[in-house]
Amino acid sequence: MSWASRRRFFILLGIGAVGVAFLAAILISTFYKAPSCSDAVQNQGEFGIDCGGPCPYLCTEQAHAPTVLYTKALAHADGGTDVVALIENANATTAAKDVSYSIVLYDGHKVLLQQVNGTIDLPPATKVPVYAFNVPTGKHAVASAFLTIDPGAPHWYTVQGDPRVRPIVSNITLGGASDAPRVDALLTNGSLTTLSNIQAIVIVHDDTGEVIAASQTIVPVVPAQGEATATFTWNAAFSSVPTTVEVLPVVPLP
């Protein structure tokens, strides 16, 4: 091969190399996607698909599933049904926001009467109440109620301590007439932040621990380092003698 031929060969080889590099760069920029926590692939040291490792959310196996402690249907004298449930997140350093749940109501023949869906926050090491008011069930009596949470529904993440600012409940008093019971509770805000529109749920138990009544209210304002009263009323007598009353503020995760 002559010197001119060799020179031409190396020039073409260089041009070809530049072209291949340019084409490779285009293909990489077009088709290559850097590993992320939303690419539906287990990579970059993740413990599962898009969970664990460098990702903000934990894998389902890294946290205890929430426990539904009870679900209770409470019939109105004039029709309709309230439902109250209590859910426990036993994880000390794990929380989840906007967790989907489903409540189903059945009659005595196990016929589905109604289904109610919603979402709740699960702060760490906390029992969270759920209250559904006046669920329509027609003229059918509710024989059983169940609240369920899909094990994969919570997107768990690690948190040190409860990040919420919550009022402290004290001075719970039961009064009113027998056919118009009333519960009052004092909410105390020890923080420097004014709390607004605090949802509070009351659950009344008899001496066997059975839930016999429940209700909810919204406290418009609990001033910073101040107090406010949450009041709950009913327009019918309780089904049995009330023994224990608990008032649970529901404060969402930040």
N, C-alpha and C positions, 0 to 999 in steps of 0.2 A: 504494500500500500504506500502510495506516494505521500510526501509531506502534506500536500494540499488536501488529499483525501482524508488523512488522519485529522487534519485541522477541521475539516468540514464535519467529520464524525463526532469529534468532541464538542463542537458547537451545537450540533443537533442533539447530542446526548444531554448537554446542559439545558437546552430549551425543553427537552422532554422531561427532565427532572423537575424543572420549575413548573411545568404544566401539571405533572403528577401531584406535586406538593399543593398547588393551587386547588386542584380538583379534590384532594383529600381534605383540605381545609373547608371547602364548601360542603362536602358530605358530612364531616364531623359537626359543623355548625348547624346543619339541617336535621340530622338524624340523632345526634348524640344529646342526651339529656343528663345533666349532672344528677347524682343521687340526691333525693330529698325525702321528706317525711310525708309526702303525698303522691308518690309515684307508683303506689300499689306493688312495690317490690321490696323484699327483705334485703337490705344492703347497708352500707356504711356503719356496720356494727350494731344494727338494730336487733332486738331480741325476737321480734316478730315482724309482720308486714306493717311498716310505717308506725311502729311503736317500740318503746324501750330504747336503750342506748342514747343516742344524741337527740331523739325525738321528744317533744314536750309531753306526749301522752304515753302512759304506761300500757303494757299489754294486759289483756284481761287476766292472765294467769298471775300477774304480779300484785293483784289486789283481791281481797275477799268480796264476793258478791254481796250486794245489799240484802238485808233480811226483812221481810214483811212480818212484823210481829203479830198483827191482827188486822182484819178488815171487818167492819161492823155496819150493817144496814139498819137504819132507824126510821121506822114508818111514821108518817104524819097521821094525825087523827082524821084529817080531811083529804087524804090521798097524797101521793108523792112520797119520796124516800130520800133521806139524807144518808150519806155514806162517810164514815170516818175510818182512817187507817193510820198505822204508825209504822214507819220504815226506819231501820237502823243501819247506819254506816259504821261498822266496827273498825274500819281502818284508821289508825291513829294519825297517819301523816299523808293520807290520800283523800282527794276530793273529786267531785264530778259536777258539772253544770248541765242544766237543761236535759235531765235524764227522762226519757219517755216512759210512761206507765200506762196501764190499761186496767180499768175496773169493769168487771162483768157482774150482772145481777141475774139470778135464776129464781124461778118459782119452785114450788114443791115437787113438780114433775120434771125438774131439771131443764125446763124450757128457758132459753135465753130471753130475758125481758128487756135488757138495756146494756149498752156498753158506753163507757165514758173514758176518754183519753185525755192525757195532760202531761205536763213536765214538772219536774222538781229539781232543786239543787240538793246535793248531798255533801255537806261540810264534813270534815274529819271528826270521827268519834262522836257522832251526834244522832239523836233520834228525831226524825222529821215527820210531822203530822201531815196528812192529806185530808181535805174536807171537800166533799161534793154536795152542794145544796140543792134540795128539791129535784132530784132526778126523776123524770116522768116514767112511771111504770103502769099507767092506766089503772084498772081496777084489780090488778093482780097483786097478791101478797108476795113480798120478796122472802124467799126461804134461805138463800145463801148469797154471799158476796165475796168476790176475790179480787185482790189487786196483784197484778203481776208486772215484773220488770224483766225484759229480755236480758240475759247475762252479758250480752255484747253491747247493750245500750249505753252504759256509763263509759265516758271517755275520761278515764282516771288520770290525774296528774298529782305530782308530789307537792305538798304544802306543809310548812312548819307551823303548827298551831292553827287555830281558827282565825281566818283573816277578817271576819265580820265584826261589826260593831253592833252588839245586841243589848237590849234592855234587860235588866234583872227583874224577875217577877217575885212579888211578895204580897203579903196581906190579902190572900185570897179569902173572900167571904161569900157564903151562900145565904141568900135571903129571899125576900119576896113572898108572895102567897103560895099556898100549896099547888094551886092551879095556874100559877104564873111565876115560876121560879126565876131567880136572878142571881148572877154571879158577878162580883166585882173583884178586880185585881189591880194592884199598883205596879206600874212599869217605871223603873228607875234607870235613867241614862247617866252613867258615870263618866261619859266621854265628853270631849270638847266639841263634838259634832252633833248638830240637831238631827234627830231621826224623824223621817216623814213617812206617812202612810204605812205604818207598821201593821201587818196582818197578824192577828192573834187568834189561836184556836183553843177552845176549852173542851176538855173531855171529862165526863162525869162517870164514876164507877160506883157500883154498889158494894156491899160487904164481901161478895164473892170475887170481886175484881172484874165483873162483867161491865162492859160499857153500856150505860143506860141513856146517855144524852150527849150531844155535842153541838157546838155552834161556833161561829166565827164573827169577828168584828174587825174594823179598820180603825186604828188610832191615828188621827190626822197628824199630830205632832207630839213628840216627846222631846222637850227642849234640852239643850246641852246642859249637863250636870243638873238636870231637873227631873220632874215626875209627871206622869199622866195616868189616868184611870181607864182600864179596859172594862167595858160592861157588856154582859151577855144576858139575854132574856129569852124566855119561852112562853108560849101561849097555851100550854097544857101541862098537866102534872107529869112528873117523872113516873116511869113504870114501876120503880121500886125505890126504896129509901137510899138516897145518895150518901156515900161514905167518904169517897176520895174525889177531889177535884184538882185537875192539873191544867195550867194555862201555859201554852207554848207559843211564843212569838216565832213567826216565820220570816227570817231575814235572808234574802238571796246572797249568794256569793258575789264578791266584786269581780 
